[in-house]
Amino acid sequence: MALVFLLYALFASVFTISKMSLQYAQPFFFVGTRMLFAGVLMLAYQFFRDRANFVFLKKDFLYFLALGFFSIYLTNVLEFWGLKYLTSFKTCFIYSLSPFVSALLSYFLLAEKMNRKKWLGLLVGFSGFIPILLTTTQDEEQAGHLMVLSWAEIAVIIAAVSSVYGWILLKQLVADRNYTPFMANGVSMLIGGSLALFHSSLVETWDPLPVTEAIPFMECAMLLIIVSNLICYNLYGSLLRKYSPTFMSFAGFTTPFFTALFGWFYLDEIVSLPFFISATIVLSGLFIFYLEELKKPYIIQT
């Protein structure tokens, strides 16, 4: 059980480290360099560990392109841009939309069934985001608004949706087209990282690079690669063999609380009352949504 909470504490630290990294480099450049390096590492691991599955078929190029665009480029570019103006815990909290977005996309794209209780859970869950989205900071004001939402909030919401769609694309490549996760993620990271660097060259100042302090920038990049791309990726897969996906989804909601703690301690962020109100409502929505699945037996793999 301790490893589950360690996993989500590590996931939370990703938002804290990402927020800190923006002090040393421009967001698009940071995303591009980190993803390119992580992609090379994953492909190198695949090549030396399992060369027989180090394959890339031309007919699947559009699948890889879509995965690289949505899962890597769009998700991370919008997340990091929004993170410039939002607190780390608010950014993380918006990402808690993922289970609800996943349910909607599965309903519309994969024809999965939804009963009344699940629709009620979705309604309660989505309504829980209203209190925290209605609170703004001075930094958010700089990003501008579209009606009641800041552009930074909209960017992170789109990033969360894009991330979920990316998981669907990844599942298609791994389950339907028989690529290994390392191969699929490695190629998509090279594509997404290249797109992010190209975007950076158009809108960020290269003089000679969009980096203010090189050593802290490299430290943050390496930390994120180690924590997010290597440790969390493998630990999550390992824990799914012991715990049910439903339990992992519930436990995952501890991530915003860890992020709030780290943001308060390391970034001097102030955690306001709307955060806890939203968290209570969203957790209620998750409970209603997963109520029937909680009654189902789950066979633990050994």
Secondary structure, 3 states (H helix, E strand, C coil): CHHHHHHHHHHHHHHHHHHHHCCCECHHHHHHHHHHHHHHHHHHHHHHHCHHHCCCCHHHHHHHHHHHHHHHHHHHHHHHHHHCCCCHHHHHHHHHHHHHHHHHHHHHHCCCCCCHHHHHHHHHHHHCCHHHHCCCCHHHHHHCEECCEEHHHHHHHHHHHHHHHHHHHHHHHHHHCCCCHHHHHHHHHHHHHHHHHHHHHHHCCCCCCCECCHHHHHHHHHHHHHHHHHHHHHHHHHHCCCCCHHHHHHHHHHHHHHHHHHHHHHCCCCCCHHHHHHHHHHHHHHHHHHHHHHHCCCCCCC
